Amino acid sequence: MTVLTDTALWHCAHQRRCLELNRCVCGHDRRRDEDFDAQLRRAMEKHPNVGQPKEQTMKRHIGTKIVNAMPMTRGEYNEARGWTVPANEDPADAGYIVEYTDGGVPNTPTFAGYVSWSPKEQFENAYRETSGMSFGLAVEAIKKGMRVTREAWPRGVFVYHVPSASYPVQTGAAKAHFGEGSMVPYMAYLAIKRADDQVCMFAPGVDSILADDWQIVD
């Protein structure tokens, strides 16, 4: 992806949009087009590999993030942001407006979090609704402090994360090792609140690990 330098972008009040399109499109506080193009050419000459694959330096990443999203075409998103769809993009492209609520400065007064637009295919390959998660996604939600359950389970049953902590020694076996009145260190574990309101350690079976009916408890 072409990267524009600060020098090439300092005159543009809407820098983020320019980065997305690799050119200045907003028309605000900008020099003449030929000045901008000249700065852009100098920036690219300084970095001849810009826009070229960099397999030797790029590392594979995987992300887990909880977002809010709803369907919105490319044209609708640009209209909501007060932008004009570039001539080489189709305003009818299906996609989603995505709101990130776990960090980042809000970039529009309409939403509390940072918003962007994602094409339909890329979004649906990366996200799924929190009412039909895999076990891996459920674990990520648990690690963020949320409670999760399965559609197949009775109402009121949920799993949650218990962080590592130390507790007063209780049993004779523990007292024999740690000593009377000592604190016993417990590692973090997953707990399950059962339908009878009893809590115990959760050790998932294969059916739960392979299930796709996990959901976050509000």
C-alpha positions as CSV (number, residue, x, y, z in Angstrom):
1,M,0.0,0.0,0.0
2,T,1.3,3.4,-0.9
3,V,2.3,5.5,2.1
4,L,2.2,9.3,2.0
5,T,4.7,11.2,4.0
6,D,3.8,14.0,6.4
7,T,5.4,16.4,3.9
8,A,3.0,15.3,1.2
9,L,0.0,15.6,3.5
10,W,0.6,18.6,5.8
11,H,-1.7,20.8,3.7
12,C,-4.7,18.5,3.8
13,A,-7.1,19.0,6.7
14,H,-8.6,15.5,6.1
15,Q,-5.4,13.4,6.2
16,R,-7.1,10.1,7.0
17,R,-9.2,10.2,3.9
18,C,-6.2,11.1,1.8
19,L,-4.3,8.1,3.2
20,E,-7.2,5.8,2.3
21,L,-7.2,7.0,-1.3
22,N,-3.5,7.7,-1.6
23,R,-4.3,11.2,-2.9
24,C,-5.8,14.5,-1.6
25,V,-9.5,14.6,-2.4
26,C,-11.0,16.9,0.2
27,G,-10.2,20.2,-1.4
28,H,-9.7,21.9,2.0
29,D,-6.5,23.8,2.8
30,R,-4.6,22.3,0.0
31,R,-2.0,23.7,-2.4
32,R,-2.4,23.5,-6.1
33,D,-2.6,19.9,-7.5
34,E,0.7,20.2,-9.3
35,D,2.4,21.1,-6.0
36,F,0.8,18.1,-4.3
37,D,1.7,15.7,-7.1
38,A,5.3,16.9,-7.1
39,Q,5.6,16.3,-3.4
40,L,4.1,12.9,-3.8
41,R,6.5,12.0,-6.5
42,R,9.4,13.0,-4.4
43,A,8.1,11.0,-1.5
44,M,7.8,7.9,-3.6
45,E,11.2,8.4,-5.2
46,K,12.6,8.5,-1.7
47,H,10.9,5.1,-1.0
48,P,11.2,3.2,-4.3
49,N,9.7,0.0,-2.7
50,V,6.4,1.7,-1.7
51,G,3.5,-0.2,-3.0
52,Q,5.6,-3.4,-3.6
53,P,5.1,-6.7,-1.7
54,K,7.3,-6.9,1.3
55,E,7.1,-10.6,2.3
56,Q,10.6,-10.4,3.7
57,T,9.5,-7.9,6.4
58,M,5.8,-8.5,6.9
59,K,4.6,-11.0,9.6
60,R,1.4,-12.8,9.7
61,H,-1.1,-11.5,12.3
62,I,-4.5,-12.6,13.7
63,G,-6.9,-10.2,15.4
64,T,-9.8,-10.5,17.8
65,K,-11.9,-7.5,18.4
66,I,-15.5,-6.9,19.4
67,V,-17.1,-4.2,17.2
68,N,-20.5,-2.8,16.4
69,A,-21.5,-2.9,12.7
70,M,-24.5,-2.6,10.3
71,P,-24.8,-3.0,6.6
72,M,-24.0,0.1,4.5
73,T,-22.9,0.7,1.0
74,R,-19.8,2.5,0.1
75,G,-21.8,5.4,-1.3
76,E,-24.0,5.6,1.9
77,Y,-20.9,5.6,4.1
78,N,-19.2,8.4,2.0
79,E,-22.4,10.4,2.1
80,A,-22.6,10.0,5.9
81,R,-19.0,11.2,6.3
82,G,-19.6,14.1,3.9
83,W,-17.2,12.7,1.3
84,T,-17.5,12.2,-2.5
85,V,-17.0,8.7,-3.8
86,P,-13.9,8.6,-6.1
87,A,-14.5,8.0,-9.8
88,N,-12.8,4.7,-9.7
89,E,-14.9,3.3,-6.8
90,D,-18.5,2.0,-7.0
91,P,-20.9,3.6,-4.6
92,A,-23.1,0.5,-4.8
93,D,-20.5,-1.7,-3.3
94,A,-22.0,-3.7,-0.3
95,G,-20.3,-3.4,3.0
96,Y,-20.6,-2.4,6.6
97,I,-20.0,0.7,8.7
98,V,-17.9,-0.6,11.6
99,E,-17.6,1.1,15.1
100,Y,-14.6,0.3,17.2
101,T,-15.4,0.8,20.9
102,D,-12.3,-0.5,22.6
103,G,-9.9,2.3,21.8
104,G,-9.2,5.1,19.4
105,V,-10.5,8.7,19.3
106,P,-14.1,9.0,17.9
107,N,-13.9,10.5,14.4
108,T,-17.5,11.4,13.9
109,P,-20.0,13.0,16.4
110,T,-22.6,10.3,15.4
111,F,-20.8,7.5,17.1
112,A,-19.0,7.1,20.5
113,G,-16.2,5.0,18.9
114,Y,-13.9,5.2,15.9
115,V,-15.8,4.3,12.7
116,S,-14.6,3.0,9.3
117,W,-16.1,1.2,6.3
118,S,-15.3,-2.4,5.3
119,P,-16.3,-4.3,2.1
120,K,-18.9,-7.0,2.7
121,E,-16.7,-10.0,1.9
122,Q,-13.7,-8.9,4.0
123,F,-15.9,-8.0,7.0
124,E,-17.9,-11.2,7.0
125,N,-14.7,-13.3,6.7
126,A,-13.2,-11.5,9.7
127,Y,-16.3,-11.1,12.0
128,R,-19.4,-13.0,13.1
129,E,-22.2,-12.0,15.3
130,T,-21.7,-12.6,19.0
131,S,-24.8,-14.8,19.1
132,G,-23.0,-17.5,17.1
133,M,-19.4,-17.6,18.1
134,S,-16.8,-20.4,17.9
135,F,-15.2,-21.6,21.2
136,G,-12.0,-19.7,20.3
137,L,-13.9,-16.4,20.0
138,A,-15.8,-17.2,23.2
139,V,-12.4,-17.6,25.0
140,E,-11.3,-14.2,23.7
141,A,-14.5,-12.6,25.0
142,I,-13.9,-14.3,28.4
143,K,-10.4,-12.9,28.5
144,K,-11.9,-9.4,28.0
145,G,-14.0,-10.0,31.2
146,M,-17.3,-11.1,29.6
147,R,-19.5,-13.9,30.4
148,V,-20.4,-16.4,27.7
149,T,-22.9,-19.2,27.3
150,R,-24.1,-21.7,24.7
151,E,-27.5,-21.7,23.0
152,A,-27.8,-25.4,23.9
153,W,-27.4,-24.8,27.6
154,P,-30.2,-24.0,30.1
155,R,-30.9,-20.4,30.8
156,G,-28.7,-18.9,33.5
157,V,-25.6,-21.1,32.8
158,F,-22.5,-19.2,31.9
159,V,-18.7,-19.4,31.9
160,Y,-16.3,-16.7,33.1
161,H,-12.7,-16.1,33.9
162,V,-11.3,-16.3,37.4
163,P,-7.9,-14.5,37.6
164,S,-5.0,-15.8,39.6
165,A,-5.2,-15.0,43.3
166,S,-4.2,-16.3,46.7
167,Y,-6.8,-17.7,49.2
168,P,-6.5,-18.7,52.9
169,V,-5.6,-22.4,53.3
170,Q,-8.6,-24.6,53.9
171,T,-7.9,-28.3,53.6
172,G,-5.7,-30.5,55.7
173,A,-3.8,-31.5,52.6
174,A,-3.0,-27.9,51.8
175,K,-2.2,-27.0,55.4
176,A,0.3,-29.9,55.5
177,H,2.2,-28.4,52.6
178,F,1.7,-24.6,52.8
179,G,1.3,-24.4,56.6
180,E,-1.5,-23.3,59.0
181,G,-2.8,-19.8,58.3
182,S,-0.9,-19.5,55.0
183,M,-2.2,-18.2,51.6
184,V,-2.5,-20.7,48.8
185,P,-1.7,-19.3,45.3
186,Y,-4.2,-20.4,42.7
187,M,-3.6,-20.0,39.0
188,A,-6.3,-18.5,36.7
189,Y,-9.0,-20.8,35.5
190,L,-12.4,-20.8,33.8
191,A,-15.5,-21.2,36.0
192,I,-19.0,-22.2,35.1
193,K,-22.1,-21.0,37.0
194,R,-24.5,-23.9,36.7
195,A,-28.3,-23.9,36.5
196,D,-28.5,-24.8,40.3
197,D,-26.4,-21.7,41.1
198,Q,-23.4,-23.8,42.0
199,V,-20.0,-22.7,40.6
200,C,-17.2,-25.1,39.6
201,M,-14.2,-25.2,37.4
202,F,-15.1,-25.4,33.7
203,A,-13.3,-28.1,31.6
204,P,-14.9,-28.0,28.1
205,G,-15.7,-31.2,26.3
206,V,-15.1,-31.7,22.6
207,D,-18.8,-30.8,21.9
208,S,-18.3,-27.4,23.4
209,I,-14.9,-26.8,21.8
210,L,-16.3,-27.6,18.3
211,A,-19.6,-25.8,18.9
212,D,-20.6,-22.6,17.0
213,D,-23.4,-21.5,19.3
214,W,-21.4,-19.6,21.9
215,Q,-22.8,-16.2,22.7
216,I,-22.0,-13.3,25.0
217,V,-24.3,-12.8,28.1
218,D,-25.4,-9.2,28.3
